Amino acid sequence: MERWVSISEAEKILGLSRRTIWRKIESGDLESKNQGGKRFVLIRDDEGGESETELRPSEEGRKTKTKGFIENEVKLPTLTLIELLFDLKNRIRERTRVAHVVAEISSSFPNDGEKDQDRAYQWIGVLSLLEGTFQKIQRSEVNKNELQDLFGKFLEARAEAESLEGEKIRELETFSYEMKDSSDPELVQAIKEEKKDMDRDLDLFDQCINTIKKLIVTTQGGDE
């Protein structure tokens, strides 16, 4: 029997950490799909309990009392957000680095140089938001009043990242068309990888946004 489950459900069924599940998705060991802005993985009955004896990070965190985000107690959404932000900021940091390299190379060309420089600055803005949020969440410095503002900023950052990454993909496709070399294996693979990276980045943004929403509900004591 096969069924599609969320990443969180897959963690429980497979007994694996979220990061391990993502590695399996990216390596092709687990089949996945994006539906309604949320990632699902295909689970078969023979796939459960792969490492049930191992304590997952989220479970270990729940058993550990720390300087808490809410009433001095570690909450699962907070732990989830920290993990998501860690992965996302590292991915965006690499995109920012590449954008700077491109901007430096094209700096001698007035039109392209200015455009690429703008892109680099945009990536810096997105990265700054992610790194700043990561540090604040780790230090338990985000209160319930700031969460609403953070929710809006992440929506804007997601839209900006989608625009920047989508523009890069369109440029690669245009280059392929103009060079009449759309069948070139390396170029085809480059476009494919870029689209895969974009889906992964946006999926992480969506998960961060949904987790922030859960934290808003938690701090307000309401229902989702």
Secondary structure, DSSP 8 states (H G I E B T S, - for coil): -EEEEEHHHHHHHHT--HHHHHHHHHHTSS-EEEETTEEEEEEEGGGS-TTTTS--HHHHHHTS--S-SBTTB--HHHHHHHHHHHHHHHHHHHHHHHHHHHHHHGGGSHHHHHHHHHHHHHHHHHHHHHHHHHHHHHTT---HHHHHHHHHHHHHHHHHHHHHHHHHHHHHHHHHHHTT-TT-HHHHHHHHHHHHHHHHHHHHHHHHHHHHHHHHHHHHT---
